[in-house]
Amino acid sequence: MKTISIETDRLQLRPCTEDDIPDLHKLWTHPNVRGFIWDDVVITEEKAREVVARSIKNYTEHGAGVWVAYAKSKDRLVGFCGLGHYGKQPEKEILYGIDPQLWGNGYATEVSLAMLRYAFDELGCQLVLAGADPLHEASFRVIDKLGMLFVRRVQADGADGAKLDLIYYGIKKEQFDAGDAFYKLNKD
């Protein structure tokens, strides 16, 4: 599969590589991020390496996985987004995390719109889900901006074996509207 990237108004997105492991590990272990991505477990760099290796394999085989988002104006990691099967849900799910120093600037919505467009236009998805912890109000604001609707509430196994409550929202291809959000797919 060719390497591709996505350009948005402010960001450059691309599938993650082994070179991204230190930056992703730092973001994934930040106290304000890990609580919603890793159930507050501080993952090791080896675990980050495994996730990135699995993502590279998934991208190569299926076009989906973890992507990194860098600011166009600076060579700085803004966050990550992903598209894949992260829980036991049969549909593809969108996942994102933004550097807490950059929260409130619309980056989560920007990367999510780009990932949804990629999922529908390039991968042929007909439905994409987003799962969120009931206490994560910021995720629900992003989900609302994406036009997603409630699908189901489930209990999932957390990283520590505890049961977690998750709420899933979804959007169908025919319902998706990116509005005037800039999106450019680059295929190298």
N, CA, C and O of each residue as an XYZ file, in Angstrom:
752
protein
N       0.836     -1.177      0.000
C       0.000      0.000      0.000
C       0.881      1.240      0.000
O       1.880      1.299      0.716
N       0.512      2.223     -0.799
C       1.258      3.474     -0.858
C       1.127      4.232      0.454
O       0.127      4.119      1.163
N       2.162      5.007      0.759
C       2.090      5.880      1.916
C       1.248      7.085      1.541
O       1.427      7.672      0.474
N       0.337      7.446      2.417
C      -0.506      8.596      2.157
C      -0.448      9.535      3.348
O      -0.029      9.158      4.443
N      -0.869     10.743      3.114
C      -1.011     11.713      4.192
C      -2.259     12.535      3.907
O      -2.757     12.578      2.783
N      -2.739     13.173      4.935
C      -3.914     14.027      4.809
C      -3.549     15.402      5.342
O      -2.972     15.547      6.419
N      -3.897     16.385      4.568
C      -3.682     17.766      4.972
C      -5.031     18.383      5.322
O      -5.998     18.247      4.574
N      -5.087     19.066      6.475
C      -6.278     19.825      6.860
C      -5.864     21.295      6.956
O      -4.744     21.650      6.588
N      -6.745     22.130      7.436
C      -6.413     23.558      7.541
C      -5.103     23.794      8.278
O      -4.256     24.564      7.827
N      -4.944     23.122      9.420
C      -3.784     23.404     10.276
C      -2.858     22.232     10.496
O      -1.793     22.386     11.093
N      -3.250     21.055     10.019
C      -2.531     19.835     10.380
C      -2.096     19.009      9.182
O      -2.666     19.096      8.095
N      -1.078     18.213      9.416
C      -0.625     17.194      8.482
C      -0.769     15.863      9.213
O      -0.165     15.672     10.268
N      -1.557     14.946      8.670
C      -1.786     13.638      9.278
C      -1.130     12.570      8.414
O      -1.128     12.654      7.186
N      -0.572     11.561      9.084
C       0.021     10.433      8.365
C       0.007      9.221      9.276
O      -0.031      9.359     10.499
N       0.039      8.024      8.683
C       0.128      6.820      9.517
C       1.394      6.872     10.375
O       2.439      7.349      9.932
N       1.287      6.381     11.593
C       2.440      6.424     12.500
C       3.534      5.472     12.028
O       3.284      4.502     11.313
N       4.753      5.786     12.454
C       5.916      4.959     12.141
C       6.664      4.705     13.451
O       6.316      5.264     14.492
N       7.676      3.874     13.391
C       8.496      3.606     14.575
C       9.154      4.878     15.109
O       9.416      4.984     16.307
N       9.419      5.837     14.235
C      10.028      7.102     14.666
C       9.111      7.914     15.584
O       9.578      8.792     16.311
N       7.812      7.624     15.553
C       6.841      8.364     16.362
C       6.686      7.806     17.773
O       6.013      8.418     18.603
N       7.290      6.668     18.059
C       7.081      6.000     19.348
C       7.394      6.910     20.538
O       6.569      6.984     21.448
N       8.532      7.605     20.589
C       8.792      8.452     21.771
C       7.724      9.528     21.994
O       7.278      9.738     23.122
N       7.315     10.209     20.918
C       6.293     11.253     21.063
C       4.934     10.668     21.438
O       4.226     11.224     22.277
N       4.571      9.547     20.817
C       3.286      8.922     21.147
C       3.294      8.401     22.586
O       2.313      8.567     23.310
N       4.384      7.778     22.998
C       4.471      7.270     24.364
C       4.310      8.417     25.367
O       3.595      8.283     26.360
N       4.965      9.522     25.108
C       4.847     10.685     25.989
C       3.393     11.168     26.062
O       2.890     11.463     27.146
N       2.727     11.246     24.921
C       1.324     11.677     24.902
C       0.422     10.639     25.565
O      -0.435     10.995     26.374
N       0.603      9.375     25.235
C      -0.256      8.311     25.762
C      -0.110      8.129     27.270
O      -1.014      7.589     27.908
N       0.998      8.563     27.851
C       1.185      8.410     29.295
C       0.894      9.709     30.060
O       1.014      9.741     31.285
N       0.524     10.753     29.366
C       0.156     12.000     30.045
C      -1.079     11.720     30.906
O      -2.017     11.080     30.431
N      -1.103     12.184     32.163
C      -2.229     11.890     33.059
C      -3.605     12.280     32.502
O      -4.593     11.606     32.793
N      -3.685     13.337     31.721
C      -4.974     13.769     31.176
C      -5.379     13.022     29.918
O      -6.511     13.160     29.455
N      -4.481     12.239     29.363
C      -4.781     11.466     28.158
C      -4.974      9.993     28.504
O      -5.925      9.360     28.044
N      -4.069      9.451     29.315
C      -4.100      8.002     29.583
C      -5.380      7.548     30.281
O      -5.782      6.392     30.145
N      -6.017      8.440     31.020
C      -7.253      8.064     31.708
C      -8.363      7.662     30.764
O      -9.218      6.848     31.112
N      -8.352      8.234     29.560
C      -9.412      7.939     28.601
C      -8.961      7.008     27.482
O      -9.790      6.460     26.755
N      -7.660      6.828     27.343
C      -7.146      5.938     26.290
C      -6.711      4.597     26.873
O      -6.985      3.546     26.294
N      -6.039      4.635     28.012
C      -5.466      3.426     28.609
C      -6.053      3.125     29.985
O      -5.428      2.423     30.778
N      -7.228      3.638     30.276
C      -7.884      3.388     31.581
C      -6.983      3.773     32.741
O      -6.985      3.125     33.788
N      -6.214      4.832     32.542
C      -5.306      5.422     33.533
C      -4.085      4.554     33.841
O      -3.391      4.797     34.828
N      -3.819      3.559     33.021
C      -2.615      2.747     33.179
C      -1.461      3.466     32.473
O      -1.618      3.932     31.345
N      -0.328      3.555     33.123
C       0.866      4.126     32.500
C       1.522      3.007     31.702
O       2.137      2.104     32.268
N       1.383      3.078     30.387
C       1.935      2.007     29.558
C       3.448      2.184     29.411
O       3.977      3.289     29.531
N       4.113      1.090     29.155
C       5.560      1.119     28.941
C       5.847      1.555     27.507
O       4.966      1.548     26.647
N       7.084      1.927     27.278
C       7.464      2.257     25.903
C       7.376      1.007     25.028
O       7.095      1.106     23.834
N       7.614     -0.162     25.613
C       7.486     -1.411     24.860
C       6.040     -1.620     24.401
O       5.803     -2.062     23.277
N       5.074     -1.301     25.269
C       3.660     -1.409     24.891
C       3.353     -0.431     23.752
O       2.649     -0.783     22.805
N       3.874      0.783     23.841
C       3.694      1.749     22.756
C       4.281      1.204     21.459
O       3.691      1.356     20.389
N       5.439      0.572     21.560
C       6.098     -0.025     20.387
C       5.205     -1.116     19.781
O       5.078     -1.197     18.560
N       4.588     -1.954     20.623
C       3.689     -3.005     20.146
C       2.473     -2.414     19.436
O       2.058     -2.909     18.388
N       1.907     -1.359     20.010
C       0.733     -0.709     19.405
C       1.097     -0.132     18.040
O       0.345     -0.284     17.078
N       2.241      0.525     17.957
C       2.683      1.105     16.692
C       2.957      0.000     15.670
O       2.576      0.138     14.507
N       3.601     -1.082     16.072
C       3.868     -2.204     15.151
C       2.553     -2.792     14.628
O       2.429     -3.078     13.437
N       1.583     -2.970     15.513
C       0.273     -3.493     15.100
C      -0.424     -2.514     14.153
O      -1.072     -2.923     13.190
N      -0.282     -1.225     14.437
C      -0.884     -0.203     13.590
C      -0.260     -0.201     12.201
O      -0.975     -0.090     11.205
N       1.054     -0.320     12.121
C       1.741     -0.363     10.828
C       1.252     -1.563     10.024
O       1.004     -1.449      8.824
N       1.113     -2.699     10.673
C       0.605     -3.915     10.013
C      -0.833     -3.701      9.523
O      -1.166     -4.045      8.389
N      -1.686     -3.125     10.395
C      -3.079     -2.874     10.008
C      -3.176     -1.884      8.852
O      -3.992     -2.052      7.946
N      -2.335     -0.850      8.893
C      -2.350      0.126      7.800
C      -1.929     -0.543      6.494
O      -2.561     -0.333      5.458
N      -0.869     -1.346      6.538
C      -0.374     -2.023      5.342
C      -1.428     -2.966      4.766
O      -1.598     -3.039      3.550
N      -2.133     -3.684      5.635
C      -3.104     -4.680      5.179
C      -4.492     -4.114      4.912
O      -5.195     -4.589      4.020
N      -4.897     -3.082      5.696
C      -6.288     -2.624      5.617
C      -6.456     -1.117      5.436
O      -7.580     -0.644      5.265
N      -5.371     -0.359      5.470
C      -5.469      1.090      5.311
C      -5.892      1.836      6.556
O      -6.109      3.047      6.509
N      -6.012      1.132      7.672
C      -6.466      1.754      8.916
C      -5.436      1.530     10.007
O      -4.621      0.611      9.926
N      -5.478      2.366     11.017
C      -4.551      2.255     12.129
C      -4.423      3.592     12.832
O      -5.298      4.451     12.715
N      -3.335      3.766     13.558
C      -3.073      5.008     14.287
C      -2.327      5.970     13.370
O      -1.352      5.600     12.716
N      -2.796      7.192     13.335
C      -2.167      8.259     12.563
C      -1.678      9.324     13.528
O      -2.268      9.526     14.589
N      -0.605     10.004     13.161
C      -0.121     11.135     13.951
C      -0.539     12.424     13.262
O      -0.662     12.488     12.038
N      -0.755     13.451     14.080
C      -1.154     14.760     13.568
C      -0.130     15.787     14.018
O       0.069     16.008     15.212
N       0.509     16.405     13.050
C       1.511     17.433     13.316
C       0.990     18.778     12.833
O       0.300     18.858     11.817
N       1.325     19.835     13.569
C       0.979     21.186     13.150
C       1.757     21.511     11.886
O       2.956     21.245     11.802
N       1.074     22.088     10.899
C       1.760     22.471      9.662
C       2.765     23.593      9.919
O       3.828     23.645      9.299
N       2.418     24.475     10.830
C       3.268     25.644     11.070
C       4.536     25.304     11.847
O       5.514     26.050     11.798
N       4.521     24.176     12.566
C       5.680     23.745     13.351
C       5.783     22.232     13.237
O       4.803     21.552     12.932
N       6.955     21.725     13.479
C       7.121     20.276     13.470
C       6.850     19.766     14.883
O       7.751     19.275     15.563
N       5.595     19.892     15.312
C       5.207     19.557     16.680
C       4.024     18.598     16.651
O       3.042     18.833     15.946
N       4.121     17.517     17.419
C       3.015     16.580     17.520
C       1.853     17.257     18.233
O       1.987     17.703     19.372
N       0.727     17.331     17.562
C      -0.498     17.885     18.140
C      -1.276     16.772     18.822
O      -1.862     16.969     19.886
N      -1.274     15.595     18.192
C      -2.018     14.477     18.747
C      -2.000     13.290     17.802
O      -1.143     13.174     16.926
N      -2.966     12.419     18.004
C      -3.086     11.240     17.155
C      -4.564     10.991     16.891
O      -5.439     11.493     17.596
N      -4.804     10.224     15.884
C      -6.160      9.760     15.612
C      -6.013      8.349     15.069
O      -4.940      7.949     14.618
N      -7.072      7.628     15.119
C      -6.989      6.262     14.654
C      -8.314      5.790     14.121
O      -9.372      6.348     14.411
N      -8.222      4.758     13.342
C      -9.403      4.138     12.768
C      -9.144      2.643     12.778
O      -8.191      2.168     12.161
N      -9.983      1.908     13.472
C      -9.792      0.466     13.542
C     -10.807     -0.175     14.453
O     -11.839      0.415     14.771
N     -10.508     -1.385     14.870
C     -11.361     -2.140     15.784
C     -10.668     -2.116     17.147
O      -9.795     -2.940     17.418
N     -11.059     -1.172     18.000
C     -10.373     -0.992     19.279
C     -11.019     -1.755     20.421
O     -10.357     -2.049     21.416
N     -12.261     -2.073     20.302
C     -12.945     -2.858     21.326
C     -13.472     -4.114     20.672
O     -12.857     -4.660     19.756
N     -14.607     -4.561     21.146
C     -15.218     -5.762     20.576
C     -16.344     -5.401     19.617
O     -17.169     -6.247     19.274
N     -16.377     -4.137     19.183
C     -17.417     -3.692     18.263
C     -17.069     -4.150     16.846
O     -15.904     -4.093     16.452
N     -18.062     -4.601     16.075
C     -17.761     -5.075     14.718
C     -17.445     -3.948     13.732
O     -16.783     -4.182     12.721
N     -17.909     -2.738     14.014
C     -17.683     -1.622     13.107
C     -16.337     -0.953     13.402
O     -15.803     -1.073     14.504
N     -15.806     -0.260     12.418
C     -14.595      0.523     12.648
C     -14.939      1.664     13.599
O     -16.042      2.210     13.593
N     -13.951      1.993     14.407
C     -14.136      3.035     15.416
C     -13.059      4.099     15.248
O     -11.903      3.794     14.953
N     -13.452      5.335     15.438
C     -12.507      6.441     15.405
C     -12.034      6.693     16.835
O     -12.807      6.589     17.788
N     -10.764      7.023     16.964
C     -10.144      7.261     18.262
C      -9.216      8.451     18.092
O      -8.572      8.583     17.051
N      -9.133      9.312     19.086
C      -8.236     10.458     18.976
C      -7.765     10.888     20.349
O      -8.395     10.592     21.365
N      -6.649     11.589     20.359
C      -6.106     12.181     21.574
C      -5.264     13.380     21.186
O      -4.484     13.321     20.235
N      -5.421     14.447     21.913
C      -4.723     15.702     21.619
C      -3.873     16.084     22.825
O      -4.268     15.861     23.970
N      -2.710     16.657     22.562
C      -1.841     17.160     23.620
C      -2.659     18.100     24.507
O      -3.221     19.074     24.007
N      -2.737     17.828     25.810
C      -3.558     18.655     26.702
C      -3.235     20.152     26.662
O      -4.108     20.974     26.940
N      -2.005     20.513     26.323
C      -1.665     21.936     26.206
C      -2.395     22.596     25.045
O      -2.456     23.823     24.965
N      -2.949     21.786     24.145
C      -3.623     22.308     22.954
C      -5.132     22.088     22.977
O      -5.814     22.381     21.994
N      -5.656     21.579     24.081
C      -7.100     21.366     24.191
C      -7.843     22.685     24.011
O      -7.348     23.754     24.368
N      -9.030     22.580     23.455
C      -9.886     23.757     23.298
C      -9.633     24.536     22.019
O     -10.198     25.613     21.830
N      -8.789     24.005     21.137
C      -8.480     24.699     19.883
C      -9.123     24.054     18.660
O      -8.846     24.467     17.533
N      -9.971     23.057     18.856
C     -10.663     22.429     17.739
C      -9.881     21.350     17.007
O     -10.324     20.866     15.966
N      -8.713     20.963     17.542
C      -7.906     19.949     16.853
C      -8.582     18.579     16.831
O      -8.488     17.865     15.832
N      -9.253     18.204     17.904
C      -9.915     16.890     17.939
C     -10.982     16.799     16.854
O     -11.104     15.774     16.183
N     -11.744     17.858     16.684
C     -12.762     17.873     15.628
C     -12.105     17.838     14.258
O     -12.572     17.131     13.365
N     -11.030     18.591     14.083
C     -10.336     18.658     12.792
C      -9.775     17.291     12.377
O      -9.950     16.871     11.233
N      -9.099     16.593     13.309
C      -8.544     15.278     12.953
C      -9.658     14.257     12.744
O      -9.545     13.383     11.885
N     -10.727     14.362     13.521
C     -11.831     13.414     13.408
C     -12.572     13.566     12.083
O     -12.930     12.572     11.451
N     -12.801     14.803     11.664
C     -13.445     15.022     10.358
C     -12.596     14.433      9.239
O     -13.120     13.811      8.315
N     -11.284     14.631      9.324
C     -10.389     14.084      8.302
C     -10.427     12.557      8.300
O     -10.475     11.941      7.235
N     -10.406     11.942      9.484
C     -10.438     10.478      9.563
C     -11.758      9.919      9.048
O     -11.774      8.895      8.366
N     -12.859     10.582      9.369
C     -14.155     10.114      8.874
C     -14.210     10.194      7.352
O     -14.672      9.266      6.688
N     -13.741     11.299      6.813
C     -13.740     11.443      5.353
C     -12.883     10.355      4.714
O     -13.278      9.759      3.711
N     -11.721     10.096      5.287
C     -10.852      9.029      4.783
C     -11.566      7.673      4.878
O     -11.526      6.880      3.937
N     -12.214      7.412      6.011
C     -12.910      6.133      6.209
C     -14.003      5.927      5.162
O     -14.135      4.838      4.603
N     -14.775      6.962      4.901
C     -15.883      6.841      3.952
C     -15.404      6.860      2.495
O     -15.842      6.038      1.690
N     -14.515      7.783      2.157
C     -14.098      7.958      0.760
C     -13.051      6.958      0.299
O     -13.093      6.504     -0.845
N     -12.114      6.609      1.166
C     -11.003      5.763      0.747
C     -11.161      4.297      1.152
O     -10.771      3.396      0.409
N     -11.731      4.066      2.325
C     -11.858      2.683      2.810
C     -13.225      2.075      2.532
O     -13.416      0.872      2.708
N     -14.164      2.888      2.104
C     -15.493      2.384      1.778
C     -16.349      2.028      2.984
O     -17.309      1.270      2.855
N     -16.022      2.556      4.138
C     -16.839      2.292      5.326
C     -18.242      2.865      5.122
O     -18.415      3.907      4.490
N     -19.219      2.178      5.657
C     -20.596      2.663      5.595
C     -21.053      3.241      6.929
O     -22.009      4.014      6.982
N     -20.360      2.860      8.013
C     -20.685      3.321      9.360
C     -19.388      3.366     10.159
O     -18.581      2.439     10.091
N     -19.188      4.440     10.911
C     -18.036      4.559     11.792
C     -18.544      4.945     13.172
O     -19.412      5.807     13.310
N     -17.991      4.294     14.193
C     -18.374      4.554     15.580
C     -17.336      5.402     16.293
O     -16.190      5.516     15.857
N     -17.765      5.995     17.401
C     -16.860      6.652     18.358
C     -17.353      6.245     19.738
O     -18.519      6.456     20.072
N     -16.477      5.669     20.529
C     -16.824      5.266     21.884
C     -16.242      6.252     22.879
O     -15.135      6.757     22.690
N     -16.991      6.526     23.939
C     -16.499      7.475     24.937
C     -16.921      7.054     26.337
O     -17.992      6.483     26.548
N     -16.058      7.351     27.265
C     -16.337      7.192     28.684
C     -17.437      8.192     29.044
O     -17.349      9.353     28.645
N     -18.466      7.782     29.783
C     -19.562      8.706     30.112
C     -19.117      9.999     30.799
O     -19.841     10.993     30.756
N     -17.946     10.003     31.430
C     -17.481     11.198     32.135
C     -16.649     12.134     31.255
O     -16.267     13.215     31.705
N     -16.366     11.748     30.035
C     -15.491     12.545     29.174
C     -16.324     13.530     28.339
O     -16.626     13.279     27.172
N     -16.682     14.644     28.962
C     -17.557     15.632     28.328
C     -16.971     16.194     27.040
O     -17.707     16.448     26.087
N     -15.658     16.393     26.999
C     -15.036     16.955     25.790
C     -15.233     16.033     24.591
O     -15.458     16.510     23.478
N     -15.151     14.720     24.802
C     -15.376     13.783     23.699
C     -16.802     13.892     23.179
O     -17.032     13.798     21.973
N     -17.740     14.086     24.060
C     -19.134     14.203     23.615
C     -19.363     15.489     22.824
O     -20.198     15.518     21.920
N     -18.630     16.549     23.156
C     -18.729     17.783     22.359
C     -18.203     17.536     20.947
O     -18.798     17.999     19.974
N     -17.084     16.805     20.828
C     -16.543     16.479     19.504
C     -17.522     15.585     18.754
O     -17.813     15.835     17.584
N     -18.027     14.560     19.402
C     -18.984     13.633     18.788
C     -20.195     14.389     18.255
O     -20.685     14.097     17.164
N     -20.671     15.352     19.018
C     -21.811     16.169     18.585
C     -21.456     16.987     17.343
O     -22.249     17.067     16.405
N     -20.268     17.593     17.336
C     -19.834     18.387     16.175
C     -19.679     17.533     14.923
O     -19.825     18.032     13.808
N     -19.385     16.255     15.102
C     -19.233     15.339     13.968
C     -20.583     14.884     13.409
O     -20.640     14.284     12.336
N     -21.655     15.165     14.127
C     -22.985     14.756     13.681
C     -23.319     13.316     14.010
O     -24.232     12.741     13.417
N     -22.595     12.724     14.944
C     -22.834     11.328     15.308
C     -24.065     11.204     16.205
O     -24.402     12.122     16.954
N     -24.724     10.057     16.114
C     -25.931      9.775     16.889
C     -25.706      8.552     17.778
O     -24.896      7.683     17.456
N     -26.426      8.492     18.895
C     -26.311      7.389     19.844
C     -26.582      6.057     19.154
O     -27.532      5.924     18.382
N     -25.724      5.063     19.446
C     -25.882      3.708     18.903
C     -26.166      2.717     20.027
O     -27.145      1.973     19.967
N     -25.307      2.704     21.062
C     -25.500      1.745     22.154
C     -24.594      2.098     23.335
O     -23.633      2.857     23.213
N     -24.940      1.522     24.465
C     -24.131      1.633     25.680
C     -23.713      0.216     26.043
O     -24.542     -0.694     26.048
N     -22.418      0.021     26.350
C     -21.918     -1.316     26.644
C     -20.996     -1.277     27.853
O     -20.524     -0.219     28.268
N     -20.757     -2.448     28.398
C     -19.728     -2.596     29.415
C     -18.566     -3.326     28.758
O     -18.740     -4.367     28.125
N     -17.382     -2.756     28.925
C     -16.184     -3.324     28.313
C     -15.184     -3.661     29.407
O     -15.266     -3.149     30.524
N     -14.245     -4.523     29.071
C     -13.177     -4.868     30.001
C     -12.098     -3.798     29.949
O     -11.570     -3.494     28.879
N     -11.773     -3.230     31.095
C     -10.721     -2.234     31.181
C      -9.355     -2.880     31.226
O      -9.238     -4.100     31.339
N      -8.325     -2.063     31.137
C      -6.950     -2.567     31.134
C      -6.619     -3.318     32.416
O      -5.789     -4.228     32.409
N      -7.268     -2.938     33.522
C      -6.994     -3.593     34.801
C      -7.995     -4.709     35.110
O      -8.011     -5.242     36.219
N      -8.835     -5.063     34.117
C      -9.818     -6.122     34.301
C     -11.162     -5.644     34.827
O     -12.127     -6.409     34.844
N     -11.236     -4.393     35.255
C     -12.503     -3.840     35.751
C     -13.452     -3.583     34.577
O     -13.016     -3.377     33.445
N     -14.741     -3.598     34.865
C     -15.741     -3.297     33.843
C     -15.854     -1.787     33.679
O     -15.918     -1.045     34.659
N     -15.875     -1.349     32.432
C     -16.007      0.060     32.099
C     -17.296      0.291     31.338
O     -17.703     -0.530     30.516
N     -17.920      1.394     31.615
C     -19.117      1.803     30.899
C     -18.680      2.641     29.700
O     -17.958      3.624     29.867
N     -19.106      2.268     28.501
C     -18.784      3.026     27.296
C     -20.059      3.335     26.531
O     -20.975      2.516     26.460
N     -20.102      4.516     25.966
C     -21.237      4.929     25.151
C     -20.733      5.078     23.721
O     -19.751      5.777     23.474
N     -21.402      4.426     22.787
C     -21.016      4.478     21.377
C     -21.995      5.327     20.586
O     -23.214      5.215     20.714
N     -21.403      6.179     19.764
C     -22.153      6.981     18.807
C     -21.647      6.591     17.434
O     -20.551      6.045     17.310
N     -22.425      6.861     16.406
C     -22.007      6.502     15.065
C     -22.540      7.462     14.031
O     -23.448      8.255     14.280
N     -21.946      7.361     12.872
C     -22.415      8.141     11.725
C     -22.281      7.283     10.476
O     -21.274      6.607     10.264
N     -23.327      7.332      9.654
C     -23.326      6.604      8.388
C     -22.770      7.502      7.293
O     -22.822      8.729      7.378
N     -22.242      6.862      6.275
C     -21.641      7.597      5.165
C     -22.601      8.643      4.602
O     -22.203      9.781      4.351
N     -23.858      8.265      4.405
C     -24.815      9.194      3.791
C     -25.208     10.350      4.719
O     -25.785     11.337      4.262
N     -24.901     10.237      6.010
C     -25.198     11.306      6.963
C     -24.020     12.260      7.155
O     -24.194     13.367      7.663
N     -22.839     11.837      6.755
C     -21.626     12.603      7.023
C     -21.560     13.864      6.175
O     -21.793     13.835      4.966
N     -21.238     14.969      6.832
C     -21.066     16.250      6.156
C     -19.888     16.965      6.794
O     -19.976     17.412      7.938
N     -18.795     17.076      6.069
C     -17.602     17.745      6.590
C     -17.689     19.258      6.442
O     -16.773     19.976      6.843
N     -18.783     19.744      5.870
C     -18.929     21.189      5.701
C     -17.821     21.728      4.806
O     -17.479     21.131      3.785
N     -17.271     22.861      5.207
C     -16.222     23.487      4.395
C     -14.821     23.191      4.935
O     -13.869     23.907      4.624
N     -14.696     22.133      5.746
C     -13.391     21.760      6.307
C     -12.439     21.372      5.177
O     -12.770     20.532      4.341
N     -11.258     21.987      5.157
C     -10.262     21.689      4.129
C      -9.708     20.293      4.344
O      -9.397     19.902      5.469
N      -9.587     19.546      3.256
C      -9.100     18.175      3.285
C      -8.398     17.910      1.965
O      -8.970     18.104      0.892
N      -7.159     17.469      2.056
C      -6.425     17.088      0.850
C      -5.695     15.777      1.122
O      -4.876     15.684      2.036
N      -6.004     14.775      0.319
C      -5.361     13.470      0.434
C      -4.159     13.452     -0.498
O      -4.290     13.728     -1.690
N      -2.989     13.128      0.044
C      -1.759     13.040     -0.740
C      -1.319     11.589     -0.786
O      -1.128     10.959      0.254
N      -1.157     11.060     -1.987
C      -0.690      9.678     -2.167
C       0.702      9.709     -2.766
O       0.907     10.207     -3.873
N       1.666      9.165     -2.012
C       3.062      9.143     -2.488
C       3.408      7.798     -3.079
O       4.535      7.593     -3.529
